[in-house]
Amino acid sequence: MWKDWIRPLLRPSPQWSVVAVAPPQRAVSASLRWDGRSADVTADHTVASLRPLAIATSVDAGRVPVLEYHDAATGKLLGGLQLEKMASIAATQTSVVLYRVAAGGHRCLGWPQRSWNAWLQNRAIRKNRSPHGPGIEPAAAQQLMIAYLCPRPVVLVSVAAPAHCNIFPMDLIGPLERSGFFSLALRSTNVSVPVIRELRRVVLSSVPAAMKAAVYRLGEQHTHPLSGWNALPFPVRPSRRWGIPAVAAALRIRELAIVADREVGSHTFFLGRIDCDEDLAGGVQLHHTAGFHQAYRRRQGTPFAEVA
Ligand SMILES: Cc1cc2nc3c(=O)[nH]c(=O)nc-3n(C[C@H](O)[C@H](O)[C@H](O)COP(=O)(O)O)c2cc1C
């Protein structure tokens, strides 16, 4: 049927692919290049804000570095982001640099499919914009997908205060290796932001890929804190030192002591130190990557396992 042939040409690749990866991911490496120098930042960069789209790293890579993502197995350049220095955050004798994303491109699809796919995706992004907020601009959404060429692990973040408990999914997280910090970029409108600022403690549960449905449901019920830990559809267990409820089936549970926070556009960027790290089980963790990255890997015969 001609429709079967034409349909894939009229449908963009999905923006995001939900995949199961054993942590830490080693499929893609990230490096910063500036002034003839380079640094491996696979475990030392994260998204700090969506509006403006900003990247944080503990490497001071000058004023206008390039962040590149390579397929670790073949060395092929998958994509890159042009960065511009915004600010530095000084915290406990070390600092983290914030870079605004100025431009970006990827090589996961050939030309002209790449431009056509981006045009179709951008049209869908404009059409599906929420009436409640300005959302993210199509160009920034394309750049964000490039930042997800390194598959991003999903955790559930637990917050427990006497009058407020909550647990919600996050993937704008990560170690900033050289500084020893672990960061979280949380929308400033999230109901738990003031509590985290005050309490300076959260617990991160690395979630098995099989928990996808429960994780997404928690993401949808975001306007209110949790009514109680018993309301969760999965068992919890206390974290080792602080006794904060965390996912009983987690692959890993980390207690994160917050040492600094800063508003960066739409997000509050928290910097913390891991206080206690419980490595509980092997297995695959829920991750997100860009749809065009998964399409590229499928063509290479090395797709990530997709989570239905
Ligand atoms: C898989 C997944 C990952 C998410 N990652 C983040 C994140 O890194 N930062 C964030 O602010 N919200 C993230 N969210 C949304 C939050 O869980 C939560 O719904 C949101 O912060 C609530 O803010 P709001 O009340 O302003 O919508 C994610 C949701 C899902 C389903």
The ligand as a Gaussian input file, in Angstrom:
#p B3LYP/6-31G(d) Opt

LIG

0 1
 C       10.611000      10.853000      33.508000
 C       10.441000      12.254000      34.029000
 C       11.555000      13.051000      34.285000
 C       11.392000      14.345000      34.788000
 N       12.492000      15.120000      35.035000
 C       12.338000      16.363000      35.530000
 C       13.464000      17.175000      35.834000
 O       14.607000      16.753000      35.686000
 N       13.241000      18.439000      36.314000
 C       11.971000      18.922000      36.532000
 O       11.820000      20.062000      36.962000
 N       10.903000      18.168000      36.265000
 C       11.044000      16.909000      35.802000
 N        9.958000      16.134000      35.573000
 C        8.657000      16.646000      36.037000
 C        8.632000      16.532000      37.579000
 O        8.572000      15.187000      37.973000
 C        7.484000      17.313000      38.202000
 O        6.306000      16.867000      37.627000
 C        7.668000      18.781000      37.980000
 O        8.902000      19.225000      38.486000
 C        6.586000      19.542000      38.726000
 O        6.710000      20.906000      38.448000
 P        5.424000      21.755000      37.992000
 O        4.460000      21.680000      39.121000
 O        5.950000      23.113000      37.708000
 O        4.910000      21.067000      36.747000
 C       10.095000      14.853000      35.039000
 C        8.975000      14.051000      34.775000
 C        9.140000      12.771000      34.260000
 C        7.914000      11.930000      33.973000

